[in-house]
Amino acid sequence: MQTIIALAPLVSHRLCLAPPPFPRHRLLCRRAPSIRLPSHRSSTTSFRLLSSFAASRDSEMATEDGQDPRIPKIASSIRVIPDFPKPGIMFHDITTLLLDTEAFKDTIDLFVERYKGKGISVVAGVEARGFIFGPPIALAIGAKFVPMRKPKKLPGKVISEEYSLEYGTDKIEMHVGAVEPGERAIIIDDLIATGGTLSAAVRLLERVGVKIVECACVIELPECKGREKLGETPLFILISSA
Amino acid sequence: MSGNKEEVDPRINGIKTKIRVVPDFPKKGIMFQDITTVLLDPKAFKDTIDLFVERYRDKNISVVAGIEARGFLFGPPIALAIGAKFVPLRKPKKLPGETIFEEYELEYGNDRLEMHVGAVEAGDRALVVDDLIATGGTLCAAINLLERVGAEVVECACVIELPELKGRQKLKGKPLCMLVEYR
């Protein structure tokens, strides 16, 4: 059984509305480890194989072009808006990706190809842009979709997890009973920056006994070091925007 | 699908039984229709999307507009399946680019719905999607936004209708397709 999955390498772009007129690219081919299947004997072997494969691949990073051909089109469909919501922030606007039917479909397909057939029963999506990408993935892989929301939006009994903002704290909430102990989940959001929201989502699901297989985002802002906040939880992204 | 009893699709009852009604939310007297329990059942969620996709796939719809936030749960899967673009209609200050807005009335005061300039073009054929229609105020604002930029609103699609609130009358003559009534 095939346990090594096709992985989308990371592409680093700086996309601007204002000049310079074309983006500077840095192609990164960094392979994420494969997803371990639950208690399957060969998964350990294939994980080791892939690790050594990845190690040798890293040294070929600069020269190898192994990126999935769908990624550049997805990357170029994302609009970057300077100084939103406040000066100095380059906001990555995925609404333009949603206007490109092929790019949107390709984005979903890339995640579905990675997660289908891996025993994932829960796709959790963080309000509100996680609601756009999560459900199509959930539907395609036959998993349930669980919305993780800001306080007071969910009508039933909830559990909540606090997380830090630049100033103060916020909370995300999930319905009690939406997930069961032992379920395998992925968490979806459009973008990971500092990782505050995603790490809160991880903690919330782990508190009720769910195994987080991976967090998945369209975009990563690596300078914000969100990966570090996720600790042991793997992160899969399509586009890295430095 | 919108209330003809002789032709009720057998999938509809399965969807209806998954909707959880939560009394007195967000305030006393309101029987809140919770669709999150539909999303927990992969078959019921798939059936919901399939019912809309079957209806719209041959109607040359170029835009699916979804109303924040629960319209974001149903709109994108429909858009992907029928090959339409998805346009989020959002509360104020969420969309980062240049926007146009439409005001609508709440029980006390007003609110606004915003759309990005340039997302929808004149001549686009649009579907508006939300989880539920109550008074119709939000859907009416959505129709207005789309028509102002020259799109043709073909239909509004909701999972649930609360018919006693007469939201259908607020839709400027546009048809409404819903799957489940709650009285």
Boltz contact constraints between the chains, C-beta under 6 A:
constraints:
  - contact:
      token1: [A, 81]
      token2: [B, 96]
      max_distance: 6.0
  - contact:
      token1: [A, 81]
      token2: [B, 97]
      max_distance: 6.0
  - contact:
      token1: [A, 84]
      token2: [B, 96]
      max_distance: 6.0
  - contact:
      token1: [A, 91]
      token2: [B, 96]
      max_distance: 6.0
  - contact:
      token1: [A, 93]
      token2: [B, 96]
      max_distance: 6.0
  - contact:
      token1: [A, 95]
      token2: [B, 116]
      max_distance: 6.0
  - contact:
      token1: [A, 98]
      token2: [B, 86]
      max_distance: 6.0
  - contact:
      token1: [A, 99]
      token2: [B, 85]
      max_distance: 6.0
  - contact:
      token1: [A, 101]
      token2: [B, 83]
      max_distance: 6.0
  - contact:
      token1: [A, 101]
      token2: [B, 85]
      max_distance: 6.0
  - contact:
      token1: [A, 105]
      token2: [B, 80]
      max_distance: 6.0
  - contact:
      token1: [A, 128]
      token2: [B, 68]
      max_distance: 6.0
  - contact:
      token1: [A, 128]
      token2: [B, 69]
      max_distance: 6.0
  - contact:
      token1: [A, 131]
      token2: [B, 72]
      max_distance: 6.0
  - contact:
      token1: [A, 131]
      token2: [B, 73]
      max_distance: 6.0
  - contact:
      token1: [A, 132]
      token2: [B, 72]
      max_distance: 6.0
  - contact:
      token1: [A, 132]
      token2: [B, 76]
      max_distance: 6.0
  - contact:
      token1: [A, 135]
      token2: [B, 73]
      max_distance: 6.0
  - contact:
      token1: [A, 135]
      token2: [B, 77]
      max_distance: 6.0
  - contact:
      token1: [A, 136]
      token2: [B, 76]
      max_distance: 6.0
  - contact:
      token1: [A, 136]
      token2: [B, 77]
      max_distance: 6.0
  - contact:
      token1: [A, 136]
      token2: [B, 80]
      max_distance: 6.0
  - contact:
      token1: [A, 139]
      token2: [B, 46]
      max_distance: 6.0
  - contact:
      token1: [A, 139]
      token2: [B, 77]
      max_distance: 6.0
  - contact:
      token1: [A, 142]
      token2: [B, 42]
      max_distance: 6.0
  - contact:
      token1: [A, 144]
      token2: [B, 40]
      max_distance: 6.0
  - contact:
      token1: [A, 144]
      token2: [B, 42]
      max_distance: 6.0
  - contact:
      token1: [A, 145]
      token2: [B, 39]
      max_distance: 6.0
  - contact:
      token1: [A, 155]
      token2: [B, 22]
      max_distance: 6.0
  - contact:
      token1: [A, 155]
      token2: [B, 25]
      max_distance: 6.0
  - contact:
      token1: [A, 155]
      token2: [B, 32]
      max_distance: 6.0
  - contact:
      token1: [A, 155]
      token2: [B, 34]
      max_distance: 6.0
  - contact:
      token1: [A, 156]
      token2: [B, 22]
      max_distance: 6.0
  - contact:
      token1: [A, 175]
      token2: [B, 36]
      max_distance: 6.0
